[in-house]
Amino acid sequence: MKVLVINAGSSSLKYQLIDPATEEVFAKGLCERIGIGGHLKHTPLNGKPVFDEDIDLPTHNEAIAAVLDKMTSEAYGVVASMKEIDAVGHRVVHGGESFASSVLITDEVMKAIEDCIPFAPLHNPANLTGINACTEVMGKDVPQVAVFDTSFHQTMPAKAYTYAIPHEYYDNDKIRRYGFHGTSHRYVSGRAAEMLGKPIEELKLISCHMGNGSSICAIEGGKSVDTSMGFTPLVGLPMGTRCGQLDTGAVQFIMNKYGFNIDEMLNILNKKSGVLGISGVSSDFRDLDNAAADGNDRAALALDVFNYWVAKTVGGYTAAMNGVDAIIFTAGVGENSASTRAAICEYLGYLGCSVDAEQNSKRGEDLVISTADSKVKLLVIPTNEELMIAMDTAEIVGK
């Protein structure tokens, strides 16, 4: 089976064509500036040349059509015709409480995704647009599946997802912690069980998805029992540009003193805070490493704050599960920054964590970076959300 995996943004569309059974990727690419010009980078993985040019993409319909045209073309193609694409899997950011797993897309599912727009106003409309564009271009006979960022965390108990505010806001408005990056946390926890040679049902795992957006997940018996993001992806760890945990009284103080309205304040918290706000240098951890090495104290402080919050959250989740068998590092920073992993693990000596420096210096592959006598296994696992989406799609369509 060949599955087209789609991740649609408001003006972009990422894609991969995957065989979930063999994990082979046939092609991948990105449509950018949809509606404001257009650019397509299409990369076949069969030796044919890369297409990387500006093209007219007024809507997502034209973007999907352009992707399919390149995939089936003689010069850039990887399949003989569109009929070889058996199904489409879509990343959908927010499923609210409606979806605890991936689902075949129907009219009822579309309505439920639309009902979740207030929870993810920047993402869910774009996800719906991507689904509709595929239907328009590929036809209604091609099955489509929605895979939600939030669904993995629907196993959290009420004590973990309930906010300490008047309960009527949950009853009436479903204000609660939802969590995100669920597809990534689910993928790496499954890989961790394979690497450890144990059933996932017997394991207590902590997954650290660390990138420009970062979240940590406590996974007990293969199920999410707590996670650091909340009602939105703004809370939890300090991130590239997001503030993470913050006293709302401080928000009120800043707004009152500087005359900011709520939209201006949220722009600061989402786009000007995090390690960028602390350092004044960059939201990119590689830039911070270089600046800190050159003696920039604020860059060093930004890294220290991030590492401290990760370690503190790992400690909290160890307590929540009354133990931990393995800690997983994944995503851009987690997979590639040996210094970040080492700094975080320095806090975890009380758990019996011990890092193998030589193993920790490697990157780009599944790794065990703990020493043989470490009481907790330390793993680096490159995430693969696209493969997870393709696998879910194949399983659901197969049924």
N, C-alpha and C positions, 0 to 999 in steps of 0.2 A: 504493500500500500504506500502511495505517495501522498503526503499531507502538506498543504501549503499553510505555514504558520504566519499569522498576521498580527502585528502590533501597531495599531493606528493611533497617531496623535492628531492634534488639531490641524497641523499643516505638514505632517510627515507620515510615512508608512514604512516600517521595517518588515522584512519578510525573509523566510527561509523555506526551501522545499526539502523535505526530509522523508526518509524511509524509517519509521520508528522501530521496525523490527531489526534492521541492521545498523541503525543509528547513522546511516550515510546521509550527508548533506549534499544535495545536487547543485544548489545555487542559493545565494543569499544576496540581499541588497537593501537599498534605502532610497525612498522617494522623499525629497525635501522641497520646501517652499511651495507646497500645494496651495493653489489659489493666489499666489503672488509671484508667478513665473513658473518655476518648476525645475527640478534637477533629479536625474536618476543615475544611481550607481548600481549596476547589476554585475555580480561576480559569479560566473559559472565555475564549478569546481571539477570540470571534465577536461581542462586544458585549453578551452576556447578563450578568446580575449575578453577582457573586462570592458563593459560599456559604461562610460562615465562622462555624461554630457548634460547640458541644459536642454530640457524639452518642455513643451507647453503642458502644464498639468493644472487646469482650472479647478477640477474637483477630484475627490478620491476615486470617482468612477474612471476618469482618465488615467489615474495613477495605477489602478488595478489592471486596466486594459494594457497599459504600457508594460507592466511587469509580465503579464501573460504573453504579450507579443514577443518580448525578448526571450522568455523561457522556451518558446516554440519556434524561434527563428533559426535559420540555417547558420547564421554567423555566431549567435550567442546562446543558442538553445541547449536545453538539457533533456527535453522530452519532445516526442514527435508531434503531439497535439495536446490540447487542453483536456482531452478525455482521459489522459494518463493521470490527471490530478484527481484523486479519489475523494478528498474531503478538505475542508478548511478549518483550522483551529485558531481561535481569536483570544488574545490576552484581553481580559476585561478587568478593570481596576477594582470596581466595587460591586459586590453582590448583596451587601447588607446582610440581613438575617435570612434572606430567601434561599441562599444557596450554600450548602455545606460541601458541595463537590461540583465537578465540571458537569455540564449538561448539554444535550442536543438543543440547538437553538430553534425555538418555535415562536409563534406570535405571542404566546403567554410569557415566554422567557424575555422577549424583546420588551414587553410592557414592564416586567419586573426590573430590567436593567434601566429602563427609562425612569422608573419610580425611585431609583437610587441616585439620580443625577444630583439632587441637593447635597448628597454626601461626597460626591466627587465631580463638581461642576466643570472642571477642566478636562477630565479624562473620560467619563462615561459617554458624553455626547460624541466624542471622537471615536470611541469604540463602536458605538451604534452606527456611525457613519461608515466605518470600515466594513461592518457586517452588511449594511444595505448596499454598499458599492459592490461587494462580492456577489450578492444576490442578483443585482442588476446586470453585472457583466458576465457571470458564470452560469446564471440560471438557478431556478429554485430546486432543481433536481440534485445539485451538489450539496451534500449534507455539511452543515457547519456546527461547530461546537464552541461553547464559551468556557474559558478557563479563568477563574477569578483569583485575583491577588488576595482577597479576603477569606476565601472559603476554607483554607487550611486551618484558620484560627477559630472557626466556628465550634471547635471542640473545647475551647477555653471554658472553665467553670465560671459561674456567675461571680464568685469572689474575685476572679481575675479581671473580668470585663466591666464590672459595675463601677461607675463613678460615684463619689460621695457627695452627690447633689440631690435635691428633692427628686424622689423616685418617679414623680409624674413626668419628668422630662424623658425618662426611659419609656414609661408606659405610653406616652402620647407621641413622642418624637424619635424614639429609638436612639437616644444619645447614649453611647457606650463606647468602650474600646473595641475596635475591629481588628486592627493590625494589618500589615501589608507585607510585601515580599514573600507571600505564602508559597508561591510556586517554587521559588528558589529554596526556601527552607525545606520544603517537602522533598525536592530533588536531592539536596546534599545529605539530608538525613537518611534517605534510602541508600545512597552510595556509601555513607559511613557504615551502615549495617553490613553491607557487602564487604567492605574493607576489613571490618572487625571480625567477620565470619560468625556473626551472631544474629538471631532473629531480632528485628527491630522492636518487636513487642517486649523484649527483655532489656532494652537499653534506655538509659537516661542521657540525653544529648542536649548540648547547647550550641546552637548555630549562630555564628556571628557574620551576618551579611554586611560587609563594610565597603562602602563606596561613597559617591557623592551623596547618595541617600543611604542611610545605615539603619539596620534594626537587628535586634537579637531575639531569638526564640528559644524557649524551653520546650523540649520535645520529650515526652515520656510515653514509652510504648508506641511510638510512631505517631502520637497525637500532640498537637500544640496545646500546651497548658498555660502559657503566658508569652507575651511578646511586648517589645518596648514601644512600638508605635501605638497610636490610640485611635480616636475618632477620625483623625486626619494623620497624614505622614509627617506632621510638623513636630510632634512631641517625641520624647525619648532621648536618644543620644544626640550630642551636638554633631552636625553633619557638615557637608561642604558649605552650604549657605543657609541651612535651617538651624534655628536656635536650639531645638531639643527642649529638655525640661526647663521650665521658666515659671517663676512666681507671677501669677496674673496681676498681683498688686503692683509689680514693677512695670507691667504693660500699662496699667492705668496711670501710673506716675509719669511715664514718658509721654503718653498721649496728652495728658493735661498740661505738662510743662511746655511741650513743643507744638501743641495745637494740632496734632495728627488726628485724622479721622481713622475709622477702623480699617479701611482699605489701605491707607498709607502705612498703618502700623503692621498689618499682615504682610505687606510687601517687604518691609524691613525684616520681619521675623523669618520670612520664607526665602528671601533673595539676597539679604545683606548681612546675615548673621552667621552662626556656625563658626568654623575655623577661619573663614574669610573675615568675618567680623572681628574675631579676636586678633588675628595676625595683621590684618590690613594688607596682606600680601597676595593671597590667592585662596581659592577653594580646592585647588589641586594639591594633594598630599605630597606629590613629587616636588612641587615648587617649595612647599613648606620644609621638606627635608633639606633641600639645597640652601634655603635661606637660614635655617637653624644652624647648619654646618658653617655658614659664613658669619655666625654670631648674632643673628637677629633674634632677640629675646622674645618678642611677641610671637614669632613663628614657632619657637620652641615651646612657648606657653600653650599655643593652640594644639600642638601635638600632645602635650602633657594632659591637657584637659580631655581630649578625645580618648586617649589611652586609659585615663583614670575612670571615665564614665563607662567604658566597655568593661573594664575589670570589675567595677562596682556592680554593674548589672549582672555579669556572670556570677558573682558571689551571691547576689540575691536570688538568682534562678537556681543555683545549687541548693540554697536553703529551701526554696519552694518545692523542689523535687526530693529533698532530703538525700542529696547525692548527685553525682554526675560521673558517667563512664567515659565520655569523650567530649571535647570542645572542638568545633569545626570553624575554620576561617574560610570565608568565600567572598566573592565579588571583587571589584577592581582593586581595592586596597587590601582586603583580606587575602587575596590570591597572590599579590605581587610585592607587598611590602614586608620584607623580612624584619626590618627594624621595628615596625608597628607590632607585629606578632610577638617579637621578643620582649618589647617594652610592656605589653599587656600581660604576658606570662610571668614577668617579674613580680607582679602583684599576687600571683596565684600559687606561690610556694606552699602556703598553708594547706592547699589541696593535694600537695605532692606532685605538682606539675614540674617537669624538667624538660628543657628544650635541647634538642640535638642541633648544635650550631651549624654543622655541615649540611644536614638535611634541610634546615630552615633557610639556608642560602639558595635553595633551588626554587624553581617556579615553573608554571605552565603545565603541571601534571598533578594527579592525585598523590599526596605525600603524607607519610607519618613523620611528624617533626619532633615527636617526643623521644626521649631516651628510653632504653629498654626497661629501666627501673622506675620510670614515671608512673605514678599511681593513676593518673588520668591520661588517656590517649589524646594527643594533640594532632589534629588532621588539617591539611589544606586540600580543599576540593573545589576545583573550578566549577562554578554553577553552570547549568544548562537549562534555562527556563524554556527555550524553544523546543528542546527534545521532550521535556515534560509535557508541554502542550500537545506535541505531536502524538505522544504515547497515549495521553488521555483521549485525544480525538479518535485515534485508531480503535481504542477499546470500546468507546461509546458507539461509534459507527458500526463496529463489528457486531454489536449486540442487536 
